[in-house]
Amino acid sequence: MHDAIAIRREGDRIHVALSDGGEVSAPAVILATGATYHRLGVPELEDLVGAGVFYGGPASEAPTTVDEDVYVVGGANSAGQAALHLAEYARRVTLAVRAESLEKGMSHYLVRQVEGVPNITVRLGTEVVGGGGGGDGWLERLVLRSGGDGATETVAADELFLMIGARPNTDWLPAELARGDDGFVRTGADVERDGSWPLERSPFSLETSMPGVFAAGDVRHGSMNRVASAVGEGSIAIRLVHELFAAEQPQPRDRV
Ligand SMILES: Cc1cc2nc3c(=O)[nH]c(=O)nc-3n(C[C@H](O)[C@H](O)[C@H](O)COP(=O)(O)OP(=O)(O)OC[C@H]3O[C@@H](n4cnc5c(N)ncnc54)[C@H](O)[C@@H]3O)c2cc1C
């Protein structure tokens, strides 16, 4: 049970330094160190995580929100994209933003799109400070507080998506292991595009800019932030490691 604290490639082996002073090495490594999510800190809503309250985007939940009143909390691009996606299904999507303007945290093009969708309501200067479930144990209501006068209001809500940020557990990685501005590890086509891929062969789809090092799950840039997708990417990464080993096997020479 040690933390990985450093990683480097030497020749055809990758060395991982551990917090107890030890080191392990292997011809391939899969990074699956996840992310640390910012929490809302409202106990009655934390109790409903998975029962109408979700951290991260509505990856698989969106189609289940037909005819529902859905809330998204957050003011960055991810929140805007989640609201747009949910609006294709839900009756009404409310985007609750703590800041006094959407432009503060969201790209201009996304602000225009969000404002153009009739079933999205944007509530600026608004925080979720409470809530609770119904008899079925599923989210039923939220308590919202508006910044201006600090007044609280209880509203009906069927689902709450919390897009309030996550920090990837990547502080220990070296600069040569390419990451996006948000710190999440880039893989596959992304590292070819950004010029960080050092070899002639193309990277495998989950391979990072350090050849032989793969990334799976929340730590990966573009991850779906769901248990099922993290598990799926983990198994794909294992498969890709086998493909890498097979490709690097010396080919038998033709007999003459
Ligand atoms: C409150 C909450 C509720 C959620 N609810 C749902 C839900 O209902 N459904 C759903 O599908 N998803 C949910 N998610 C998202 C889901 O938990 C993640 O998508 C999933 O756990 C990602 O798996 P992972 O293996 O990539 O990362 P993680 O599960 O975060 O695992 C990463 C592991 O790596 C360890 N680690 C980190 N750094 C190091 C290091 N340097 N050395 C060694 N070990 C390290 C961490 O301690 C951790 O054990 C929720 C997330 C949160 C925060």
The ligand as a Gaussian input file, in Angstrom:
#p B3LYP/6-31G(d) Opt

LIG

0 1
 C      -18.883000      11.122000      -4.500000
 C      -18.756000      10.408000      -5.811000
 C      -19.813000       9.671000      -6.282000
 C      -19.732000       8.974000      -7.481000
 N      -20.813000       8.258000      -7.896000
 C      -20.716000       7.514000      -9.016000
 C      -21.814000       6.691000      -9.427000
 O      -22.872000       6.645000      -8.788000
 N      -21.644000       5.953000     -10.548000
 C      -20.499000       5.947000     -11.281000
 O      -20.404000       5.224000     -12.273000
 N      -19.465000       6.759000     -10.926000
 C      -19.533000       7.533000      -9.819000
 N      -18.492000       8.341000      -9.456000
 C      -17.311000       8.379000     -10.313000
 C      -16.431000       7.130000     -10.077000
 O      -16.150000       6.994000      -8.686000
 C      -15.138000       7.245000     -10.858000
 O      -15.416000       7.489000     -12.231000
 C      -14.307000       5.960000     -10.768000
 O      -14.060000       5.636000      -9.404000
 C      -12.991000       6.115000     -11.507000
 O      -12.198000       4.983000     -11.273000
 P      -10.606000       5.083000     -11.367000
 O      -10.108000       3.703000     -11.096000
 O      -10.206000       5.760000     -12.605000
 O      -10.158000       6.072000     -10.184000
 P      -10.390000       5.961000      -8.614000
 O      -11.585000       5.158000      -8.285000
 O      -10.325000       7.375000      -8.123000
 O       -9.133000       5.142000      -8.092000
 C       -7.844000       5.706000      -8.135000
 C       -7.009000       5.015000      -7.064000
 O       -5.627000       5.349000      -7.248000
 C       -5.075000       5.705000      -5.979000
 N       -3.945000       6.630000      -6.211000
 C       -3.968000       7.939000      -6.539000
 N       -2.724000       8.423000      -6.690000
 C       -1.885000       7.392000      -6.448000
 C       -0.459000       7.258000      -6.447000
 N        0.364000       8.269000      -6.732000
 N        0.063000       6.046000      -6.125000
 C       -0.734000       4.986000      -5.846000
 N       -2.102000       5.042000      -5.841000
 C       -2.660000       6.239000      -6.148000
 C       -6.217000       6.372000      -5.241000
 O       -5.971000       6.336000      -3.851000
 C       -7.380000       5.460000      -5.647000
 O       -7.453000       4.335000      -4.836000
 C      -18.546000       9.044000      -8.258000
 C      -17.467000       9.806000      -7.789000
 C      -17.583000      10.495000      -6.577000
 C      -16.404000      11.316000      -6.077000

